[in-house]
Structure formats: structure tokens, C-alpha cells
Amino acid sequence: MIALNFINEDLIKIIASMIAGSIIGAEREYKSKNAGFRTITLITIGATLYTLISKEIAGGRDFHVVGNIVVGVGFLGAGAIFKDGSNVSGLTTAATIWISAAIGMAIGAGEYTFAFITLIAVLVILLGFSGIQAIIDNKNTEKHYKISVKNHHDSGVLIKNFITECQLKSKQVNMSKVDDRLRYTFKISGGIHKHEQFVALLSSSQEILSFDV
């Protein structure tokens, strides 16, 4: 049986990883994400502990355990990603899980400076970049519209006229016929207010039977 001779510095590393993970986890919890306070903290501590054990067992010369941390975290991150039709959510949370484990590994390896700088960078991105992303989304947001219209030969023209009027960019993805109606799927991009204008036109038109965004 191999004796694992942990020292006081290793305990400091566990505490440091707990603090780092809890800081990132608090931000995720505040935004009500799937991987929140406890999850991110446990991931960070776990990555640190596995790194310490790998170092003790192999004397820092075997990276199989460290490599498997990355694989294991990949599975955790995949579980945070959800796809609903054309919409994908959870990518940021998955990336946060991945980088939290990396911070834990850096702490376990004694690279406190790298871990601290990365922690600051993560907080800046999660807290400070939301405003920048909102500005970008306001300027250009892509949405998929499923629109059902009365079966007329010019029904598609009506929708395209609405798109042109709202100064949106579009691509017709699909068209199908169900009973006496035509169902179009468009990928449309543009500013948020232009999407709102487009939705208002669809809602007010007698030719539009229904639509989903």
C-alpha cells in the first residue's frame, strides 16, 4: 500500500481551490445555472485532489491521472449542455466547469500565480462581458422562425416582404404543406428591435395562421 504523505501546503491547496471554486460557483448560482455554487466548488477541489494524488503516487512523472481529469470534466460539461430545437444552452456553464477544473489542477500543481490570474480572467469574462454580449445581441441576433400561412402562391412573398421591411437578413431553411396551410422555417438575423418589429407584423397579419420562435 502506497502511503500518501500530504503536508501542510497540500491542505493550503485544498483550501485555496475551495475558495476559488466557491467564487466562480457563486456567480453561476446567482445566475441560476445548472452547475452552481456546490457543483463548481466540488469540481475545483476534486481536480486539485486528483492532481495531488497523481503527484504523490508517480512523483510528478505520470500524467495519466491528470489527463483523465480532463476527460471526466468533459463528461460533466456535456451534461450541462441542452439542445431545444435550434437553440443550444449551457455552453458557458460547460466551459466554466472545464476552466474551474483547470484552476484546481493549477493549484494542485502549486502554480498559484497562474491559477489566480485565470480566476480573475474568468470573473471578468463572466461578470464584465455580459454587457458586451448584450450590445452584440442587440445589434445582431439570430433566431429560427416557424411560420404557418394560408396556402397561397404568394404566401412566401408576404413573409419575405415583412423581413425586408424590418431590414433583417434571412435564409429559408424548410417549407412543408400540412392540410390547407404552408409551413416555412426561416433563419433570420438582425437587431433585437427589428425582430420585435417582425413579430408585430406577423401577429397583425390575417394571412399568418401561427408562428413559433
C-alpha positions in Angstrom: 0.0 0.0 0.0 1.3 3.4 -1.0 1.5 6.0 1.8 0.3 9.4 0.6 2.4 11.9 2.6 0.3 15.1 2.4 1.9 18.1 4.0 0.5 21.4 5.2 1.0 23.0 1.8 -1.3 20.4 0.4 -4.0 21.4 2.8 -3.5 25.0 1.8 -4.0 24.0 -1.8 -7.3 22.3 -0.9 -8.5 25.4 0.9 -7.3 27.6 -2.0 -9.2 25.5 -4.5 -12.3 25.6 -2.4 -12.1 29.4 -2.2 -11.5 29.7 -6.0 -14.3 27.3 -6.8 -16.8 28.9 -4.5 -16.1 32.3 -6.0 -16.8 31.1 -9.5 -19.7 28.9 -8.3 -21.3 31.9 -6.5 -21.5 33.7 -9.9 -23.1 30.6 -11.5 -25.5 30.2 -8.6 -26.5 33.9 -8.7 -27.5 33.4 -12.4 -29.4 30.2 -11.6 -27.3 28.0 -13.8 -27.4 24.2 -13.7 -23.9 23.9 -12.2 -24.0 26.3 -9.3 -22.1 27.0 -6.1 -21.6 23.5 -4.7 -21.0 21.8 -8.0 -18.3 24.2 -9.2 -16.6 24.1 -5.8 -16.6 20.3 -5.7 -15.2 20.2 -9.2 -12.3 22.5 -8.4 -11.5 20.7 -5.1 -11.7 17.4 -6.9 -9.3 18.5 -9.6 -6.8 19.7 -7.0 -7.1 16.5 -5.0 -6.6 14.2 -8.1 -3.5 16.3 -9.1 -2.0 16.0 -5.6 -2.6 12.2 -5.6 -1.1 11.9 -9.0 1.9 13.8 -7.8 2.3 11.7 -4.7 1.9 8.3 -6.5 4.0 9.0 -9.5 6.3 11.7 -8.2 5.0 14.1 -10.8 6.3 11.9 -13.7 3.0 10.2 -14.7 0.2 12.4 -16.2 -2.4 9.7 -16.7 -4.5 10.8 -13.7 -4.2 14.4 -14.7 -5.2 13.6 -18.3 -8.2 11.6 -17.1 -9.3 14.6 -15.1 -9.8 16.5 -18.4 -11.8 13.6 -19.8 -14.0 13.3 -16.7 -14.7 17.1 -16.7 -15.6 16.8 -20.3 -18.4 14.4 -19.4 -19.6 16.8 -16.7 -19.6 19.7 -19.1 -21.5 17.7 -21.7 -24.2 17.1 -19.1 -24.7 20.9 -18.7 -25.5 21.4 -22.4 -29.1 21.3 -23.5 -30.5 21.5 -27.1 -34.0 22.6 -27.7 -34.6 22.6 -31.4 -32.2 25.1 -32.9 -31.4 26.6 -29.5 -28.4 25.4 -27.5 -27.9 26.4 -23.9 -25.4 25.6 -21.2 -22.3 26.1 -23.3 -21.0 28.9 -20.9 -21.7 26.7 -17.9 -19.8 23.8 -19.5 -16.9 26.0 -20.3 -16.9 27.2 -16.7 -16.8 23.6 -15.4 -13.8 23.0 -17.7 -11.9 26.1 -16.6 -12.7 25.6 -12.9 -11.1 22.1 -13.1 -8.1 23.7 -14.8 -7.8 26.2 -12.0 -8.0 23.3 -9.5 -5.3 21.4 -11.3 -3.1 24.5 -11.4 -3.5 25.0 -7.6 -2.7 21.3 -7.1 0.5 21.7 -9.1 1.5 24.7 -7.0 1.0 27.2 -9.8 -0.8 29.8 -7.7 0.0 32.7 -9.9 -1.5 31.0 -13.0 -4.5 29.9 -11.0 -5.1 33.4 -9.6 -4.7 35.2 -12.9 -7.0 32.7 -14.5 -9.6 33.1 -11.8 -9.5 36.9 -12.3 -9.9 36.4 -16.1 -12.8 34.1 -15.6 -14.6 36.6 -13.3 -14.0 39.4 -15.7 -15.5 37.3 -18.5 -18.5 36.0 -16.6 -19.3 39.4 -14.9 -18.0 42.0 -17.2 -18.6 40.6 -20.7 -22.4 40.2 -20.2 -22.8 43.8 -21.1 -20.7 43.5 -24.2 -22.6 40.4 -25.3 -25.9 42.2 -24.7 -24.7 45.0 -27.0 -23.7 42.5 -29.7 -27.0 40.6 -29.4 -28.9 43.9 -29.7 -27.0 44.6 -32.9 -27.3 41.1 -34.4 -29.3 38.2 -33.0 -30.1 35.0 -34.9 -33.4 33.3 -34.5 -35.3 30.5 -36.2 -39.0 31.2 -37.1 -41.5 28.5 -37.9 -44.4 30.3 -39.7 -47.7 28.8 -40.8 -49.6 30.7 -43.5 -52.6 30.1 -45.7 -51.9 28.1 -48.8 -51.5 30.8 -51.4 -48.9 31.0 -54.1 -47.7 34.3 -52.8 -47.6 33.4 -49.1 -43.8 33.1 -49.1 -43.5 36.5 -50.7 -45.6 38.0 -47.9 -43.1 36.8 -45.3 -40.1 37.9 -47.3 -41.7 41.3 -47.6 -42.0 41.5 -43.9 -38.4 40.5 -43.5 -37.3 43.2 -46.0 -39.4 45.8 -44.3 -37.7 45.1 -41.0 -34.3 45.2 -42.6 -33.5 41.7 -41.4 -31.3 39.0 -43.1 -32.8 35.7 -43.7 -32.4 32.2 -45.1 -35.3 29.9 -45.9 -34.4 26.6 -44.2 -37.5 24.5 -44.9 -41.0 24.5 -46.4 -43.8 21.9 -45.9 -47.5 21.6 -46.6 -49.9 20.5 -43.9 -53.6 20.3 -44.9 -54.5 23.7 -46.2 -51.5 25.6 -44.8 -47.9 26.1 -45.7 -45.2 25.9 -43.0 -42.0 27.9 -43.5 -38.8 27.7 -41.5 -36.6 30.8 -41.7 -33.2 31.6 -40.1 -33.4 35.3 -39.5 -30.7 37.6 -38.1 -30.7 41.2 -37.1 -31.1 43.6 -34.2 -33.4 42.8 -31.3 -35.8 45.7 -32.1 -36.0 44.6 -35.7 -37.0 41.1 -34.5 -39.7 42.7 -32.3 -41.0 44.7 -35.3 -41.1 41.5 -37.4 -43.0 39.7 -34.7 -45.5 42.6 -34.6 -46.1 42.3 -38.3 -46.6 38.6 -38.1 -49.0 39.0 -35.2 -51.1 41.6 -37.0 -51.3 39.8 -40.4 -54.5 37.9 -41.2 -52.5 35.7 -43.6 -50.3 34.4 -40.8 -52.0 31.5 -39.0 -49.3 30.8 -36.4 -45.6 31.2 -35.7 -43.0 29.9 -33.3 -39.6 31.5 -32.5 
